[in-house]
Each structure stands twice: as structure tokens, then as C-alpha cells.
Amino acid sequence: MSQIKSSIIENQFLRIKSINIGASLYEVFYKPKKINLILNLGNYKNYLIQNAYVGSTCGRVVNRIRNSQFSIGGKKYNLVANEGKSSLHGGIDNFSYRIWKIEQLKKNKIIYSLLSPDGDEGYPGNLNVQCHYEIQASSLSIKFLAKTDKSTHVNIANHAYWNLDKVKRNIFDHDLKINSATYLPNKKDGIPSGEFRKIKSTIYDFNDYENLGKKIGLKKEGFDANYIIKNNQKLPFVASLKSQSSKIKADFFSNQPGCQLYTSQFLKFKKGKKVLFPFQGVCLETQKYPNAANEKKFSSTLLKPSKEYYSETKINFSHEM
């Protein structure tokens, strides 16, 4: 096995620690309040055995693909199923378990790269992927770039679990706002039905700040839904998360059309002294829509050799005095 490595980029506001397993975010340390804002697994080797994708880069296709198959140009491709009949986050041996290469490391920026070979988890084409983490003042930028030599489907996202409190008991004191009027309702398999549904005055409505503890109290099973982001600028506002106790706020912006809200109701990890548990973090995964490879109404995840995949998400951190 290649050597496991951690790397740090930092400035006066942020210290970002990442590891080359899954090009994973390990720590987002906000210096003004001296708080790490994400969950991690402690020992780096735990990232090779987890199934919660904590902080990891998920791909080739994040989220779910129904029946683990799609067709390109009339040819059917069968993927590796890892959640019932579905392919989740790219399959059993997805990007989150790979050792990524460090291409560049500067004080404020790191670039990871990965080659996903033709046939990887059933996907066609040799795919060259880059993951960029960069900080500027109190902002963290996450970028994914990819090129292929055969038409394939690509939809890459970071799977950080955010908790803005110093002591990370749960996310019930967090307030959330999402810039969306529509979400994609799921079938029983957790995959969108293809319907676009308005959220106004429903449990899914986060257009104004809503307390997650109160919302989860009403929706006992928690949230795992994809929101269609209102696209009204070059890098549209996606969501805002803030903690009532730490007074820290994280504002998310992205060029991606969707955001998966997951309140970690199924989060469980125990290895030695490291324990993670349900509702301890919240994921805001910027991405294209789930199962887009099989839904013509959804924005396409098809990447052709003549094009480059580009995903950009920016997170601005601040706090109240």
C-alpha cells in the first residue's frame, strides 16, 4: 500500500488538514474561535474501513444510480452495486478508498490527482481526476476537475459532516437555510422518482433559517434529499449553516445545480476510542441530481472526451461577536 499522508494548508483564519485517502478533508479549523468544524475518524487508517464517507471525495458518481446501470450510445453498462440493487457513491471500491497523489502543495492550496481506469467499478473510460482545496482569507474553495477518453458519467462531491460546535454532541442547535424552491422526492430506494416538487410550507422548506433540532423532531427519520438550487449568479448561493452556541456561520456557494441535505441519521462508527453516531453532523453535498444517468429530465452527468468536468464549491466562514 502507498504511504498514508496528511497535509496542511493554512492562513491567519483557517487551517485545513487533508489526507490522501479519498482526498479527504480531515480538519477545517476556524482559528478565530479555535474550533474544528467537521467530523473525522481519528486514526487515518480508519478511512480505509469506514462506510460513512466521512470528509471524503465520492465518485465517479456521488449519490445513487438505480439498478446500478445506465446506457451510453445504446450500450448498457452494469456497475458494481453496493446498496441493495443500487450503486452508491461510485461503488464498493469508490474514490473515497483510493490513495490519491499529491500533485501540488503550497501554503494555501493543495491539489490531489487520481486515475480511474477504464472499467473501474463498471464505468467506461480512463478518467483523470483532480481535487483542489484552496483557502483565501476565511474561505475554503473545493474544486473537482476531470477528463475522460470515453463518454462516461461523472458527478463528484465532498462528503464532509459539518458540526460548528466545539463539543460535537449533535446538530440540534444548528440553524439551516437552503436557497431552493424545489426538491426531488425519493422513492423507497432513496432515489428520486423524477418528480420536481415545490417545498413551500412543507417540512422540506428551508428558505428561511430553520432549526435542525426542531425539524428533525417533526421528521423523525431525518433528511436525505436533493434540493434544486436557485441559479441566479455565477457562483450561486446554496445554503447557510450556523450554530446557536458557537455563533459560527458557514455560507456555501456552488456552480452545481443540486445539494444533498443529509442529517446523518445513519451515521455509526466505532473503532477504539473513536465513536461517531446519528445526528452528529450534517452534510451539504453540492452535486448534480441523483440518478441523472437514467433521468432525461435531470441535468446530464454525461462527460464526453471533448469536454472537461468542473465542479466548484466555496464556503465562507464567519462568526458573531
N, C-alpha and C positions, 0 to 999 in steps of 0.2 A: 504494500500500500504506500502511496505517496505520503509525504510528511504533512501532518496537520499543522496549519499555520494560522496565527491570528495577526491582524494588522490594525493599526490605529491611525486615524486622521483626526486632526483637532485644530481648533482656533480658540479665541477667548470665550466663546459662548458654548461650543459643543465639543464633545469627544465621542467619536464613533468608532466602536470596535467591531470588526467583522472577522469571520473565519472562512477559510477556503472550502470547507464542507458546505456545499449548497450555496456558495457565495452569500452566506447567511449574516444578517445583522445580529450581533451578539449584545451590543450595548449602545443605546443612544442616551448619552449622559449630558443633561442640561446643566451647565456649570452655574448659572445664576442662582439656582435653587438646590444644586448638588443632589440631583435625583436622576437615576436611570429610568427611562420612560417605557421600556419594553421588557417582556419576559424573556428569560433564557433558560438553558438546560444545565447550567453549571459546567461540568466536565465536557470538553469539546467532543470527546468520543461518543457522548450521548446523542449527538446529532446524526450518527450513523445508524442508530437503532430506534429513533423516535418515529411516530406516525402522526404527529400533530403539526409538522411543518413549521416549527417554531422559528420565526425570523428568516425562513429560507426562501430561496428563489424556486418557484414552481414552474414546471414546463415539461415538454414542449407546450402543452396546453393546460393552463390552470383551470380549476373547476371541473365540471363533469361533462363527459361525452356519452350520450345514450347508447346502450348496447355495444359500446367500445368499437364503433365502426363509423366510417364515412366513405364517400366516393369522390374521386377526383378524375374528371375526364372520362367518366364511365367505368373506371376501375375501382373496385371495392378494396378498402384497406381494413384489416382487422387488428385492433390494438390490444394491448395487454390489459385485461380487466383487473381492477384491484378494489372495487367497492360493489359487491354484487355483480351485476352484469355490466356495470359502468366502468369507464376509465376515469380516475380521479387524479388531477394534478400531474398528468403525464404518464401514469402507470406505476408499476411496482418499483422499478429502478429509475425513478424520475430525477430531475435536475437537483433536487434537494439533497440527494445522497452522493452526488458526484464530487470529486475533488477538482475544483476549478484552478486554473493557472492565474497567477498574479502577473498581469501584463505591465502594469504601471502603478507605482506608489509614490505619491507626493504628499506634502504636509496636509493638503486639503482635499485630496482626491485619490481614489483607488479604482483600478479597472481590473475586473476578472474576466477570463475568457474560458470557453468550453466548446469542444467539438462534439456534436451529437451525430453519430454516423448514420448512414442510410439504413433504414430498417429498425432503428432504435425504438424499442417498445412498440413496434409496428408502424412507425411513421416513415414516410418516404423522404429521401433526400439527405444529403450531408448538410447539416445546419451548423454554421459558425455563429456563436452567441457571445455577446459581451454584456456584462453587468457593471454599471458605473455608480459609485457612491461619491458625492461631492458636497462639500459644505461651503457656504458663503454667509458670513455673519451668523444669524441664528436660524438658517435654513438648511435643510438636507434635501438634496436632489438625488432621485433614483431613476436611472435610465437603463433600458434594455434595447440592444440592437441585435439584429440577426440577418444573415444572408443564407440562401439555400441554392443548391444546384438542381433541385427538382421541386415542382409545386408541392407544397405541404401546408399543414395548418400550424399556426403559431399564435400563442396567447400567453405571455409570460407575466407573472406578478410576484411581488414580495408578500410574504405571509407573516408579517410581524404581528405580535399580540401586544397591543398598547395598554398600558396602565400608568397613568400620570401621577399616581400616589407614591410616596416614599415606602410605605408598608403596603404590599400588594395583596390585600385580603380579597378584594373583588372590585368590580367596576360599577357598583351600585350608586356611588356618589359622583359618577361622571355624567355630564350632560352632552348630548349629541345633536348636531344639526346636519342635514343632508340636502344638498341642492338638487332636488328631484321632485317631479310631479307624478312619476310613473315608476312602477316596479314590475318585475317579471314573476308572476306567481308560479310556484313549483307544483309538479305532480308528486305522488307519494315517493318516487325515487329521488327526490331532491333536485330534479332537473326541470327547468322552465317548460311550461305547456306550450309556449309560443304566443300566448296572450300578452298584451300590454294592458296593465290595469292601473287606473288612477288611484292615488293614495290619499287624496284629501279627506280628512275627517275619519280615516281608518287607523288601525293600530300601527300601520306601516308609515304613518305620516311623521316625518322629522323635519318639516320645513322651518319650524322654529325650534329652538333648543328644547329638547325633551330629556327628562331624567331617565337614565337607563334602568335604575332600580325600579322605578315606578312602571316603566314599560314592560320590563321582564316580569314584574309582579302580575301584570294583566295578561301577558302572553307567556305562560309558564314554561313552554318549551324553548323560549329564546328565539333569536333571529338568525336566519341563514338565507338571505335573499339578495337578489341583484337589483340595484337601483339604476335607472336610466338618468344620467346626469344632464342637466340643462346646459347646452353648449352655446355660450354667448360671448366667448372671448378666446384668445389664442391658447391660453392655458386655463381652462375653466375651473372655477371654484367647485370643489367636490363636497367637502364636509369639514366640520369643525368639532373638535372634541375638547372638553375642558373638565378639569377636576375641581369639585367644590372645596376639597381640603387643601390641595397643594396650590390652587389658583393658577396652575399651568394650563395653557391652551395650545393645541396643535391644529393648524389650518392646512387642509390638503387641497392641492390643485393638480390637475392631470389632463393630458390630451386623450385619455381613454374614455370611451362612451359609457362605461358602466363601473359600478362599485359594489363589491360584495360585502355586505354587512354580516359579520359572524360574531356572535356574543359568547363564543367558546363554551357552549353548554355541554359539549362532548369532550372537552379538554381533560385528559388524565395522563399523568406521567409520574413515575416513582422509580428512582434509582439512587440507592444510598440515602443521603440526606436531602436530595433534591426532589421536591414534590410540586407538581402543578395540578390544578383542579378546576372544575367547571366555574365559569363566570369570573375567572381571574383576570382575563384580558379581553380586548375587543379588536377584531380585525377589520380593516377598511382596505380591501384589496381592489385596487384600480386595474381594470381589465376590459376586454371586450366581453360580450354576453356569453353565458354558458351554453354549450351545445350548439354554438353558431355554425359549426361544420355541417350540421344537419337541419338548420333552420334558415330558409332563404330570406325570411323577413328580418333576420338579425344582421347587423353589420358584419361583414365577412372576416374570417380569420385566415383566409387563404393567402399564402405568401408565394409569389412566383419568383423564379430566378432573376428576373429583371428588376425586382423591387427590393427595398430594404425594410425590414420590420423596425419600428421605432416607437418605444413607449417611454413617456416621461412623466414623472410624478415629483412634485415639490411640496415639502412640508415646512411650514413656518412655525416656529415655536416662540411663545411669549408668556408673560405672566403678569398678574395683577399684583400691585404692591399691598 
